[in-house]
């Protein structure tokens, strides 16, 4: 099927260079790229838990803060622990 697509210039240039490196026509390169993207989206359907990956990233700073408190507390050796 023939169609018209608008592709940003920098993406088009990269795709054209890559297709030339692979010695395949640009249309084949783009078709394969779309097929790969569709297959990767299907992989997420098979693994719905992957959609949540990174969902707790906003807690990273809080985790670091808590870890610093724990490190500071356990850095001190109590007199009764010295033998």
Residue, then its C-alpha position, 0 to 999 in steps of 0.5 A: x500500500x502506498x501512503x504519505x507520511x510526515x517524518x521529521x528531517x533528522x529522523x528521515x536522514x538517520x533512517x536513510x543512512x541506516x538503510x544505506x548501511x544495511x544495503x536495503x531500500x528505505x521502504x523496507x527499513x521503515x516497514x521493518x521498523x514499524x513491524x518491530x514497534x508493533x511486536x514490542x507493543x504486543x510484548x507489553x500486552x503479554x507482560x502487563x507488569x512492565x507498564x508499571x516499571x519505573x512507577x515509583x521513581x518519584x520516591x527515589x529521593x525519599x529512599x536516599x534520605x531514609x538510607x542516609x538516616x539508617x547509615x548515620x544511625x548504624x555508623x555509631x558504635x554503642x559502648x556496650x557493642x565494643x568488646 
